[in-house]
């Protein structure tokens, strides 16, 4: 028994080590370069300088505008994607019977189609429609990538949703709005926040489609990253990369904390919440 | 409102719920695909081409550059998907015994790079594994090499090693998370049952664990293959200029200011799309379709 627990402990540590090496080590050179002035070949440590970070965080640089553009686009994409996907997912999960599978496939197809074909296809279409080189066009092109994901997540929720709760409350005299607010929304909340966060991330990390549809007029953070990569300024590349992953990291930490909180609050959270936990965990993966 | 509505009213309400999403998503990408197809058939009124012809495709299928890129892309995607799936299986098997309370850190780290953009992964690999990267410096400090050029070329190489490393690094957690969610749920009682009946570990794995996780493994692997096949950013950062993948080839032809290259770009795009459509069919049959069949029959 004792032997067993020691072996168990050992492999526990080994797994930690493997995961740390696999998933954290690639960030070390990025962080180091962002703090480097010059970093010639054989040196193991760079000479420290805050130049890249000063540039990235200065209120007069291009970076500030890019951050504002990226944040605005991502926020708008996130909200609109949820707003458009919600009725569609509800309809598909609860009411549509006959064409349900085909419609759902049509709605989530962009998740499985190659990025380059979508970018070129959307660009030629928007050139025809006069939406190219405009903010609205870029927003729509981001929505095309975000809505499928929101539909995918929320459909997973409605597939396991018991509409009986709503019927019960309606029977007791609640109106449509009250039913939504007191029954549907609390149940939907975990999936909804997941969908909002991931739509935000999808828009935040779009590059190709923004370049094509935006025509270079709308500079976002990934575009700055690619141009600094082309100019070979590794310090700036490192700082911009750290800036670029920031929302993603915040979201991972935030969702890890939220999950932990859920676990401890679980006892008085009501029984219906528990039944959706598995769905949520299962649907949380496919982001690229 | 909805519960009491008559049938035609229900129809209208339902279509109102579905139309915005369908119009934006399906409408846009289908229209985009249609124009792509049209232009790949050399229909391009802007420069006076109004007759349909297949010459872009025939030129493509006679060009060795195209075949080389196609095989290169398929090879990279296949190799990275298989390697990532293997590592993900090992990882999931290793991590499944830790509950989320006990192995909280393990699960956090597993999900750590899921939302990291591919570009960032690609750039960090350049800085890590390039000839003057961090590993190369460590090798110098250890006395293994005397100058950067002695370090093996892993980035911007002809074999696409850098590209594959990035895909594997990014997709292992993706596959592992989706397999792990199966391994930690309703599969456990079945395994216990089999153990009671006297099956050994290998038998348990072969008879219960593998068949039950296969649908989710296949589904996530197909998603990974489709994504890596059509991805532009990673080969753009990590690939050799002299050996482009198919998406890079399409990108270069599309951005060529000479509009006569347009049909070529669209034809390459058509090939990429058709291969991805095949993958979607496979996904419906083996991934999602298989899973729903299993559920309904049990």
Interface residues (C-beta under 8 A of the other chain):
Chain A: X11 X12 X15 X16 X19 X20 X22 X23 X24 X25 X26 X27 X28 X29 X30 X32 X33 X41 X42 X43 X44 X84 X85 X87 X88 X90 X91 X92 X95 X96 X103 X105 X106 X107 X109 X110 X111 X112 X113 X114 X115 X116 X117 X118 X119 X120 X121 X122 X124 X125 X128 X140 X143 X144 X147 X148 X151 X167 X170 X176 X198 X201 X205 X207 X208 X222 X225 X226 X229 X234 X237 X238 X241 X244 X245 X248 X249 X251 X252 X256 X259 X260 X263 X278 X281 X282 X284 X285 X286 X287 X288
Chain B: X1 X3 X10 X14 X16 X17 X18 X20 X21 X22 X24 X25 X26 X28 X29 X31 X32 X33 X35 X36 X39 X94 X95 X98 X100 X101 X103 X104 X105 X106 X108 X109 X110 X111 X112 X113 X114 X115 X116 X117 X118 X119 X120 X121 X123 X124 X125 X127 X128 X132 X133 X134 X136 X137 X138 X140 X141 X147 X148 X169 X170 X172 X173 X174 X177 X178 X181 X185 X220 X223 X226 X227 X229 X230 X231 X232 X233 X237 X247 X250 X251 X254 X265 X266 X269 X272 X273 X276 X279 X280 X283 X284
